[in-house]
Amino acid sequence: MSHRHLREGPSGLDAAHVLPVLGLLDMPTYTPAALAGWPESRAEAALERLGGAREAREWTEAERDNLLAAAHQATESADPCTAVGLAVGLHMPFNYRGWVTHLADVHRSAVEVAARCGDWAGQAQAESYLGWVHRDQRRHEQAIDHLERAVACWDKAALPHRRMGSFNNLGIIYTMLGRLDLAHANLARALEIAEERDDRYARGAILNNRVYVLYRQGRFEEAIAQAR
């Protein structure tokens, strides 16, 4: 697959592979380090095909309707991997542009196809991203519902460590709502998973969120200690 091929007609897993790279290129803080964790040959090939941030932005703008059509077509199939992959791939390019209404529809459809096919992991991922979208829309109670479903689905998929992101997002939302005890509890659960997996990047991000909660609670000495 090439960038030119996608320009003619994005579809299926091909688009699911390249769209996350479009999102990375789209971010103003983009650096090649953002692709850490990708196989080196795949990352280099993707960057070469995409031709850089400007071309990625122009292509995404021009192909929005086609991308949406491909995503919705995937949700009509019995292939949750493609449906969820496309939804996740669209997330960063669409979210960065504020196309959150379209994005919510795509994630909602991905949730439905994954649930229909009994794909717990796929449903968990789609529920988590839908919660993220609703958070950005300030539809906080709906965001909480989807993130709690994501937690339950990760358990059913026997992938409890994947709950970390959902717990962290729940902590952020409860902080926004001023429900600080629930925020602290969810961030503590996220932090426990990060430490079990020795995920230093996630641990730092979660601790940063928890420091803010402690500050809001007036627990200044604890906040300072964790900030260090």
Contacts in CASP RR format, 6 or more apart in sequence:
PFRMAT RR
TARGET T0000
AUTHOR 0000-0000-0000
METHOD contacts of the structure
MODEL  1
MSHRHLREGPSGLDAAHVLPVLGLLDMPTYTPAALAGWPESRAEAALERL
GGAREAREWTEAERDNLLAAAHQATESADPCTAVGLAVGLHMPFNYRGWV
THLADVHRSAVEVAARCGDWAGQAQAESYLGWVHRDQRRHEQAIDHLERA
VACWDKAALPHRRMGSFNNLGIIYTMLGRLDLAHANLARALEIAEERDDR
YARGAILNNRVYVLYRQGRFEEAIAQAR
1 14 0 8 1.000
1 17 0 8 1.000
1 18 0 8 1.000
2 49 0 8 1.000
3 18 0 8 1.000
3 49 0 8 1.000
3 50 0 8 1.000
3 51 0 8 1.000
3 55 0 8 1.000
3 59 0 8 1.000
5 14 0 8 1.000
6 14 0 8 1.000
6 15 0 8 1.000
6 18 0 8 1.000
6 59 0 8 1.000
6 63 0 8 1.000
7 59 0 8 1.000
7 63 0 8 1.000
9 63 0 8 1.000
9 66 0 8 1.000
9 70 0 8 1.000
10 63 0 8 1.000
10 66 0 8 1.000
10 67 0 8 1.000
10 70 0 8 1.000
11 70 0 8 1.000
11 73 0 8 1.000
12 70 0 8 1.000
12 74 0 8 1.000
12 82 0 8 1.000
12 86 0 8 1.000
13 81 0 8 1.000
13 82 0 8 1.000
13 85 0 8 1.000
15 67 0 8 1.000
15 70 0 8 1.000
15 86 0 8 1.000
15 89 0 8 1.000
16 82 0 8 1.000
16 85 0 8 1.000
16 86 0 8 1.000
16 88 0 8 1.000
16 89 0 8 1.000
17 46 0 8 1.000
18 46 0 8 1.000
18 49 0 8 1.000
18 50 0 8 1.000
19 67 0 8 1.000
19 86 0 8 1.000
19 89 0 8 1.000
19 90 0 8 1.000
19 93 0 8 1.000
20 88 0 8 1.000
20 89 0 8 1.000
20 92 0 8 1.000
21 35 0 8 1.000
21 43 0 8 1.000
21 46 0 8 1.000
21 47 0 8 1.000
21 50 0 8 1.000
21 56 0 8 1.000
22 50 0 8 1.000
22 56 0 8 1.000
22 59 0 8 1.000
22 60 0 8 1.000
22 89 0 8 1.000
22 92 0 8 1.000
22 93 0 8 1.000
23 56 0 8 1.000
23 60 0 8 1.000
23 89 0 8 1.000
23 92 0 8 1.000
23 93 0 8 1.000
23 96 0 8 1.000
24 30 0 8 1.000
24 34 0 8 1.000
24 35 0 8 1.000
24 92 0 8 1.000
25 47 0 8 1.000
25 50 0 8 1.000
25 52 0 8 1.000
25 53 0 8 1.000
25 56 0 8 1.000
25 57 0 8 1.000
26 53 0 8 1.000
26 56 0 8 1.000
26 57 0 8 1.000
26 60 0 8 1.000
26 92 0 8 1.000
26 93 0 8 1.000
26 96 0 8 1.000
27 34 0 8 1.000
27 92 0 8 1.000
27 96 0 8 1.000
30 53 0 8 1.000
32 43 0 8 1.000
32 47 0 8 1.000
35 43 0 8 1.000
35 46 0 8 1.000
35 47 0 8 1.000
38 46 0 8 1.000
50 56 0 8 1.000
60 67 0 8 1.000
60 93 0 8 1.000
60 97 0 8 1.000
61 97 0 8 1.000
64 99 0 8 1.000
64 102 0 8 1.000
67 90 0 8 1.000
68 90 0 8 1.000
68 102 0 8 1.000
68 106 0 8 1.000
70 86 0 8 1.000
71 83 0 8 1.000
71 86 0 8 1.000
71 87 0 8 1.000
71 90 0 8 1.000
71 106 0 8 1.000
71 109 0 8 1.000
71 110 0 8 1.000
72 105 0 8 1.000
72 106 0 8 1.000
72 109 0 8 1.000
74 82 0 8 1.000
74 83 0 8 1.000
74 86 0 8 1.000
74 113 0 8 1.000
75 83 0 8 1.000
75 106 0 8 1.000
75 109 0 8 1.000
75 110 0 8 1.000
75 112 0 8 1.000
75 113 0 8 1.000
76 113 0 8 1.000
77 83 0 8 1.000
77 113 0 8 1.000
78 113 0 8 1.000
78 116 0 8 1.000
78 117 0 8 1.000
79 113 0 8 1.000
79 117 0 8 1.000
80 110 0 8 1.000
80 113 0 8 1.000
80 114 0 8 1.000
80 116 0 8 1.000
80 117 0 8 1.000
80 118 0 8 1.000
80 119 0 8 1.000
80 122 0 8 1.000
80 123 0 8 1.000
81 119 0 8 1.000
81 122 0 8 1.000
83 109 0 8 1.000
83 110 0 8 1.000
83 113 0 8 1.000
83 114 0 8 1.000
84 110 0 8 1.000
84 113 0 8 1.000
84 114 0 8 1.000
84 119 0 8 1.000
84 122 0 8 1.000
84 125 0 8 1.000
84 126 0 8 1.000
85 110 0 8 1.000
86 106 0 8 1.000
86 110 0 8 1.000
87 106 0 8 1.000
87 107 0 8 1.000
87 109 0 8 1.000
87 110 0 8 1.000
87 126 0 8 1.000
87 129 0 8 1.000
88 125 0 8 1.000
88 126 0 8 1.000
88 129 0 8 1.000
90 103 0 8 1.000
90 106 0 8 1.000
91 103 0 8 1.000
91 107 0 8 1.000
91 129 0 8 1.000
91 132 0 8 1.000
91 133 0 8 1.000
94 100 0 8 1.000
94 102 0 8 1.000
94 103 0 8 1.000
94 106 0 8 1.000
95 103 0 8 1.000
95 132 0 8 1.000
95 133 0 8 1.000
95 136 0 8 1.000
100 133 0 8 1.000
100 136 0 8 1.000
100 137 0 8 1.000
103 133 0 8 1.000
104 130 0 8 1.000
104 133 0 8 1.000
104 134 0 8 1.000
104 137 0 8 1.000
107 126 0 8 1.000
107 129 0 8 1.000
107 130 0 8 1.000
107 131 0 8 1.000
107 133 0 8 1.000
108 130 0 8 1.000
110 122 0 8 1.000
110 126 0 8 1.000
111 123 0 8 1.000
111 126 0 8 1.000
111 127 0 8 1.000
111 130 0 8 1.000
111 146 0 8 1.000
114 120 0 8 1.000
114 122 0 8 1.000
114 123 0 8 1.000
114 125 0 8 1.000
114 126 0 8 1.000
115 123 0 8 1.000
120 153 0 8 1.000
120 154 0 8 1.000
120 156 0 8 1.000
120 157 0 8 1.000
121 153 0 8 1.000
121 154 0 8 1.000
121 157 0 8 1.000
121 159 0 8 1.000
121 162 0 8 1.000
122 153 0 8 1.000
122 157 0 8 1.000
123 149 0 8 1.000
123 153 0 8 1.000
124 149 0 8 1.000
124 150 0 8 1.000
124 151 0 8 1.000
124 153 0 8 1.000
124 154 0 8 1.000
124 157 0 8 1.000
124 159 0 8 1.000
124 162 0 8 1.000
124 166 0 8 1.000
125 150 0 8 1.000
127 146 0 8 1.000
127 147 0 8 1.000
127 149 0 8 1.000
127 150 0 8 1.000
127 153 0 8 1.000
128 146 0 8 1.000
128 147 0 8 1.000
128 150 0 8 1.000
128 165 0 8 1.000
128 166 0 8 1.000
128 169 0 8 1.000
130 146 0 8 1.000
131 142 0 8 1.000
131 143 0 8 1.000
131 146 0 8 1.000
131 147 0 8 1.000
131 150 0 8 1.000
131 169 0 8 1.000
132 143 0 8 1.000
132 169 0 8 1.000
133 143 0 8 1.000
134 140 0 8 1.000
134 142 0 8 1.000
134 143 0 8 1.000
134 146 0 8 1.000
135 143 0 8 1.000
135 169 0 8 1.000
135 172 0 8 1.000
135 173 0 8 1.000
135 176 0 8 1.000
140 173 0 8 1.000
140 176 0 8 1.000
140 177 0 8 1.000
143 169 0 8 1.000
143 173 0 8 1.000
144 170 0 8 1.000
144 173 0 8 1.000
144 174 0 8 1.000
147 166 0 8 1.000
147 169 0 8 1.000
147 170 0 8 1.000
147 173 0 8 1.000
148 166 0 8 1.000
148 170 0 8 1.000
150 163 0 8 1.000
150 166 0 8 1.000
151 163 0 8 1.000
151 166 0 8 1.000
151 167 0 8 1.000
151 170 0 8 1.000
154 160 0 8 1.000
154 162 0 8 1.000
154 163 0 8 1.000
154 166 0 8 1.000
155 163 0 8 1.000
160 193 0 8 1.000
161 193 0 8 1.000
161 196 0 8 1.000
161 197 0 8 1.000
163 189 0 8 1.000
163 190 0 8 1.000
163 193 0 8 1.000
164 190 0 8 1.000
164 193 0 8 1.000
164 194 0 8 1.000
164 197 0 8 1.000
164 199 0 8 1.000
164 202 0 8 1.000
164 206 0 8 1.000
165 190 0 8 1.000
165 202 0 8 1.000
167 186 0 8 1.000
167 187 0 8 1.000
167 189 0 8 1.000
167 190 0 8 1.000
167 193 0 8 1.000
168 186 0 8 1.000
168 187 0 8 1.000
168 190 0 8 1.000
168 202 0 8 1.000
168 205 0 8 1.000
168 206 0 8 1.000
168 209 0 8 1.000
170 182 0 8 1.000
170 183 0 8 1.000
170 186 0 8 1.000
171 182 0 8 1.000
171 183 0 8 1.000
171 184 0 8 1.000
171 186 0 8 1.000
171 187 0 8 1.000
171 190 0 8 1.000
171 209 0 8 1.000
171 213 0 8 1.000
172 183 0 8 1.000
172 209 0 8 1.000
173 183 0 8 1.000
174 180 0 8 1.000
174 182 0 8 1.000
174 183 0 8 1.000
174 186 0 8 1.000
175 183 0 8 1.000
175 209 0 8 1.000
175 212 0 8 1.000
175 213 0 8 1.000
175 216 0 8 1.000
178 216 0 8 1.000
180 213 0 8 1.000
180 216 0 8 1.000
180 217 0 8 1.000
183 213 0 8 1.000
184 210 0 8 1.000
184 213 0 8 1.000
184 214 0 8 1.000
184 217 0 8 1.000
187 206 0 8 1.000
187 209 0 8 1.000
187 210 0 8 1.000
187 213 0 8 1.000
188 210 0 8 1.000
190 202 0 8 1.000
190 206 0 8 1.000
191 203 0 8 1.000
191 206 0 8 1.000
191 207 0 8 1.000
191 210 0 8 1.000
193 199 0 8 1.000
194 202 0 8 1.000
194 203 0 8 1.000
194 204 0 8 1.000
194 206 0 8 1.000
195 203 0 8 1.000
207 226 0 8 1.000
207 227 0 8 1.000
210 226 0 8 1.000
211 223 0 8 1.000
211 226 0 8 1.000
211 227 0 8 1.000
212 223 0 8 1.000
214 220 0 8 1.000
214 222 0 8 1.000
214 223 0 8 1.000
214 226 0 8 1.000
215 223 0 8 1.000
END
